[in-house]
Amino acid sequence: MIREARDPIGNMVRLHRRYGDVFSLRFPGFDPLVFVAEPSLVKQLFTGDPKVLHAGEANATVLEPPLGPNSVLILDEGAHLRRRRLLLPRFHGEAIRRYGEVIREATLRQMETWRVGEPFRLRPHTEAITLEVILRAVFGIEEEARLARARELVGRFARVSHPIILFPMLRGRFGRFGPWARFVAVKRELDAWIAEEVAARRADPRAEERDDVLSLLLQARHEDGSPLGDDELRDELVTVIGAGHETTATALAWAIERLVRNPRVLEKLRASLAAGEDDYLDATIKETLRSRPVISGVARKLTEPLEIGGYELPAGTIVDVAITALHHREDLYPDPFAFRPERFLADDAPDGYSWVPFGGGVRRCIGASFAQYEMRIVLSEIVTRCELEATDPRPEPLRARNITLAPGRGAQVVLTRRRASPAPAPSPAGAPAR
């Protein structure tokens, strides 16, 4: 546990190299986990029978207290697929284009607060950008006062959720002054705010004309024609807010942390953007998510015995894809600890089961396209408008922050100079550049 906390990537790489593609590990407060770190085994988990491989049940151990039992991340089988089909269109294809200017404006506002020559932690700024964007996408909030209240509540909820997620043994203990009591109190406050927003939208005569996630959920119906209940609405809204901003904020912070410590890559990226190209930008994002995956693993709980990698595992076993180990296999990624976006421009670029920062199969992250589109815009603006340097040449350590692996010093940088050249406008993956 201590080694994992100090060096999450290095520890998993060492375990994989010592024990092979299938190995087991125990964490305090959890049942033993079986890890896999080989593409064919990853494919087996991602494409296997969802009735046998329960992702929701595996997630519930960690995520149910903050997200609730009705979250798309907690549901399994038919219930999960129905909810996924409902949410996916809002975070894919044409739907994400409309947020391009919202992302750009939020980025520029944050950049205006950076002072030349003064060190600062970048991650709070990327978090502010992604939170504003997701609040607008989920709730359609435009008024600054409502946005400010939402930011404060979501921020507090994230802070009190941290120990509850990482240390299940704290749940329900230490009385009214302990971490569980603080979590329950803030959760009650957040839930009350969400209920207010839901009530206001239900009373809006133009609600059916809106296209934010809240309006979509209010229009949704179960197979029997009944609407989603208040608890279902609450759990899904909290899920989309939490999963939709903190992970992307962390990935953006890591991208800058990697770039300022790799000047060759930074200059090549800046030159490619100046030329109106975005292939190298996409490769930089992919290499960031490979070398610093925001989520360390994605799990499945077996409802029946299953043979994996030559081992017969009993029902009830939780099998986890060790993303950090998979992404640092030397046979897949030569010199795996080097930061080289060129890996993803080569003819033999990694396939879908050796690069899995968003999971895979029917459980692949719903917001993957949205996250990558957002990263393209934010990185383009920062790289072309600012010259940043690391305050410490040493790479930042990884630290657990809720379910993410974040830069241990908050991606600390210093702005040395502002640049006048604007960034070209990136398009969603697969769409023509504008």
N, C-alpha and C positions, 0 to 999 in steps of 0.2 A: 504493500500500500504506500509506504514512504517513497520507494523508488518510482512508483507510478505518479505520485504527486509532484516529485521533483523533476521528472523527465518523462512525460507521457509518451513521446515518440521513441526516444532511445530505449526505454524499458520494453516496449512492445517489440521493437526491432530485435533486441537481445533475446527475448523469449522465443520469437519466431525462429531466429537463427539457431537457437539451442535445441528447441523441441520439435520444430517442423511446422507443417502447414495446419495442423490441428493440435491445440494445446488447451489446457484448463487452468483457470485462475480463480481464486476466491478473494472477494472484497468484504470487509466488515459490514454486516447488516444485510448482505445479499447471499443468495444461494450460489454455489459454484457456477461459473460461466465457462462454456466451451467456445474457444475462439477459432475462426478459420481465416486464413490469409493467403488463399490461392484462387486464381480466377475461376477455374472450373467449379470449385466448391462454392464460391460466391454465386455463380450462375445457378447452381443447384438450389440455393436458398432463395434467390430472387425469382426464379421461375417455377418453383415447386408449388404444390397444392396449398392454397391459402387456408384450407380447412385443417391441414396438418401443421402449417407454419404460421402461427399466430403472432403477428407483429404487435397488434394492439395490446394483447395480454402481456407481452414482454415489456412494452413501454409503460404499462400501468404501474409497475413497481416503483418507477421513478417519477412519472409525470402526472399520475392521476390527481394527487392533491392540488396542484395549481390549476390544471386544465379541466378536471372534472371527467366523469365517466362517459359523457356524450361526445367527447372530442373525436375528430376524425383520426387522431393519432392513437386513440384508445380502442376504437371500434375494430371489429374483425369481420371477415367474410362478407355476406350480403349487405349488412348495415354499413360497413366501411365503403364498399364500392358505390353504393347509392349516394353517400355523402360526398365521396370523391368526385363523382360525376357532376354533382351540384356545384362544387367549389372550383374545379379545375378551369372552366372557361374564363373565370374572372382574373386568372393569373397566367394567361397564355395568349400567344398570337396577337391579334388586333387589340385585345382588351388592354394590354400593357402599354401600347404606344401612347395612349392619352396621358400617361403619367410622366412622359419624358420631360416636359417643361417644369412640372412640379418638382421632379428630382433635381433638375438643373438649378432652379431658383433656390431650393433649400440648400444645395451645395454652395452656391455663391454667397448666400447669407452667412453661412458658417465661416467661409473663407475670409469674409470681411472682418471677422473678430480676431484673426491671427495677426499678431504684431511682429514686425521684422526684428530679429535678434533675440526674441524671448522664447525660451523652450516651453513646450506645452505637450500635453498628452493628446494624441489625435483621436483615440477611441471614443471619448465622450462626444466629440464633434461628429464622427461617423454615426454614432448612435442617435444623435439629435436629428441628423438627416433622415436616416431610415425610419425613425419613429414617426416623424412628421408625414413622410410619404405613406406609410402603412395606415396611419390614422385617417388620412384623406381617402385612401383606397377602400378602407373597411367601413368607416362611418360617414364618409363624405363631409367631414367637418371642415369648415372654412373660417369660422370666427376664431380670432386669436385667443379670446378668453376661454373658450371651450377646449381649444388645443392645449393651452397652458395647463388647465386642470387635468386633462387626459395625460399629458406628459408626466406631471407630478405623481399621479396615481400609479401609472404603469411603472415608473421608475422605482417607487417605494415597494410595489408588489414584487418586482424583480429582485430587489435586495432582500426582502424577507423570505422569498422562496428559495434563495440560494442554499442555506443550511438544510432546509426541509428536503430538497432534492438530493443533495449529496450525502446526507446522514439520516437515513430513514429511522434510525433508533431514537431520534429527537422528537418524532411525531407523537403528540398527545402527552408529552412529559414536561416536568419542571414548572407546572402550575401556571398561574396567570402572569408571571413575569418572564417566562421562558420563550424560546424562539417559536414554538408552536402557537402560543397565545398571540404573539405579535403577528404571525402569519395569518391566523384566523381573523384578527381584527382588521388588517389591511385588506384581506380578501373580501370581507363583508362590505367594506367601503367601496372597493372597486366594483363589486357586484351591484351595489346600489346605483352607482353612476351608470353602469351599463343598462340597468333597468330603466333609468330616466331616458337614456338615448333611445332605447327600444320603444318606450311609450310615446316619445315625441315623434318618432318616425311613423308609428301606427296612426297617429293623429294627423299626419301630413297628407293632405288631399292629393299631392302629386308624387306620393311615394312610389307608385308603380312606374313612373317615368324615370326614376333615378336608376343608376347602374352601379352603385357601391355595393359592397358585400352584404351589409346589413339589409338593404332593400331587397337584394336577391334572396336572402334567407327568409325574410318575411313573406315573400311570394311563393316559397317552396312548399311542396305538399308531400306527405307520406303516400304510400301506395293506396291507403284507404281514403285519401283526400283530406286528411287532417293536417293542419299546419304544424310547424315545429313548435314544441313547447318552450316556455321561458328558460328552463334549465338547459335544453338543447341549444338555444340561441346563445345563452351566456357562455357555455363551454366552447362552442365553435368560434365565437368572437374573440375570446381570450386566447385560443389556440392560434388563430390567424395573426393576432397582434404580436404574441410572443415569438412564434416561429418566423414571423415575417420581418422582424426588424433586428432582433439581437444577433441572429446568425449572420445576416448580411453586414451589419455594422462591424462584427468581429472579422469577417473576411476582408473587408475594406481596410481595416487597421493593419491586418497582416500583409496585405498587398503593398502598402506604403512601407511597412517595416522591412519587407524583403527588398523593395526597390532602392531605398536609401542606403542599403548595405551592399548593393550590387550596381554600381554606377554604370557599368557597361550595358546592363539590361535597361536601366532607366533612360540613358541617352538614346538607345536604339528605339525604345518605345516612344520617346518624345519626337524623334525624327520621323517615325512611321505615322504618327498622328498628324504632324505638320504636313506630310505628303497626302493626307486624306485617306490613309489606309487604316484598316482595323483588324487585320489578321493577327498582327503581333500583339495587339491589345487583348484579343480573345485568348491567345496562347499564354499571355502573362497571367490572366485570370485563372486559367486552368492550372498553370504551374503553381500559383499561389494555393489553390485549393488542393493540389496534390501534396505539396511540401508542408503546408500548414492546414490540414483539414479541420474545419470548425467543429465537427462532431467526430469523436474518436471511434465510434462504432454504431452499427444498426443491428438490432437483435430480432430473433424469432423464438417463440416458445413452442416446443413440440407437443402436439395433442396426441400423437401416436409415436411408437418407436420408429426410428429412422436411422439408416446407415449413411454416414457421412465420412468420407476420406478413409474408409476401412474400419471405422469405429461404429458399433451398434449403440446408439444413444437411446435411453429410455424416454417414454412420455414424461413431460414436465421439465425436460432439460431446456435451458435457454442457450441458444447458439448465437454468437455475436460475430459479425464481420469485423475483423480488426483492421479498420481503415488505415490507421497510422502505419501498421506493419506492411499491409498490402501496397501502400503507396511508396514504400521505401525498399521494395524488393530490388536487388541489384540486377536480376535477370530481366526485369521489366523496365527498370529505370537505372541505367548505368550511372555511377557516381550519384546515388540517390539524394545525398544531402546538399548537392549543388543546386543553385537556383537557375534553371535553364529553360526558358519558355520555348526554345527551339525544338524541344522534345515533341511539342504538339503541332509542329509545322512539318514534321518529317512524314515520308510516305508510310512508315511503319508506326505511326502515332498510336498510343495506347487505345485499346478497345473498351467497350462498355463495362466489362467486368474486372478491369484492372484499374479503372479510375471511377470511384464511386462516392464522391463527396456528398451527393444527394440521395444516396441509397439506390434502390433499383426495383424493377418489376412493378407490380400494382401498388407498391408502397413508396415509389419514388416521390421525393418531395414535390408537393403541388406547386410550390413557389419557385422551383428551380429556374425557369425561364425568366420570371420577374426579377429574381436575385441577380442573375447574370446581366440582364439589361440594365439594372440599377448600378451594378458595379462598373459597367462600361461607361456610363455617363459620368459618375462621380470621379472615377480615376482619370478620365479624359480631361475634366475640368481642373483637377488638382495638378496633374502632371504638366499640362500646358500653361497654366497660369502661375504656378508657384515653384520655387526652387527650395527644396527641403533637404535637410541633412540630419543624420542621426546624432543625438547628443552623446551616445556611447557606441563605439564601433562594435561592441560585442552583440551577438544576436540576443533578442529578448527571450527569456524563458517562457514556457507555456504554463498558464495557470487556469485551473477550472473555474468557470464562471457560469453558474447554473449548469446547463448541459453542454456548454461550449468550451473550447480551449482557446483562451484569449491571450494576447501579449501581456506578459507579466508586469511590464512597466507602462502599460497603456499605449504602446507605440509612441514613445516620446521622441519628438523631433524639434527642430528649430527652423523657422522660416528665414532664409538668408536673402531672398530677393523675390519680388513679384514680377511676373512676366506679362506683357501686354497681349500676346497672341491668344485668341480664343480657341477653344477646342471644337473640332468638327462634331456634328451631332451623330452619335452612334445609333444604329438601328437594332431592333431585336434580332436575335440569332435567326438566320435563315431569311431575313428580309433584306432588300437592297438598301445599301447605304444612301443616306440623304445628302 
